[in-house]
Amino acid sequence: MEFLDNFNYKDILTISLILFAVIDILGSVPIILDIRAKAGHIDARQATLVSGMIMFIFLFVGNQILKLIGIDLASFSIAGSIVIFLIGLEMILNRDIFKSHDDPRTSTIVPIAFPLIAGAGTLTTLLSLRAEYALENIVVSVLINLTVIFIVLHFIPKIEKILGEGGIAVLRRVFGIILLSIAIKLFSKNLSMLFI
């Protein structure tokens, strides 16, 4: 079968590691804990399914969608960087910028599924990978990453118990600064692309 002929385990490993680094679900644990504290609950299955759906839609028709609505990749990335910047500010200053909702499903989708997991960085990376690797290998790699995401989200209560309140407070500020740095880097990189 031609479908199976395109599978390359080395490529799958490479793509999986690239996506794992970009999504950085382990690095997002303090943010997820913060959102969970506000919302009271995070639906691991829903967050995984929604982020997976966004990633697969973008993988197959991302360029066409952006062209259809007249948005270029740089503008899309800048919008994502602003949301990431605001989340980082929340974590450092311990202030609520995003209002918490009574319905935890809202917090599960925004900002966890998007832009935290399936954010501008992840989506633009998928488009870049699509140009270099076979589609089958990218699909398998996305599924591997979604499995890791589900496991981390599912065990968030246990991770919270292990870290304790003091550990969470320290991690929130450290990762808040990291998020601000990522947002600024993403913003400046894509801002220069707008004027090329």
Secondary structure as GFF3:
##gff-version 3
##sequence-region A 1 196
A	DSSP	alpha_helix	2	5	.	.	.	ID=ss1
A	DSSP	alpha_helix	9	23	.	.	.	ID=ss2
A	DSSP	alpha_helix	29	39	.	.	.	ID=ss3
A	DSSP	alpha_helix	44	68	.	.	.	ID=ss4
A	DSSP	alpha_helix	73	93	.	.	.	ID=ss5
A	DSSP	alpha_helix	104	107	.	.	.	ID=ss6
A	DSSP	pi_helix	108	117	.	.	.	ID=ss7
A	DSSP	alpha_helix	120	132	.	.	.	ID=ss8
A	DSSP	alpha_helix	135	154	.	.	.	ID=ss9
A	DSSP	alpha_helix	156	194	.	.	.	ID=ss10
###
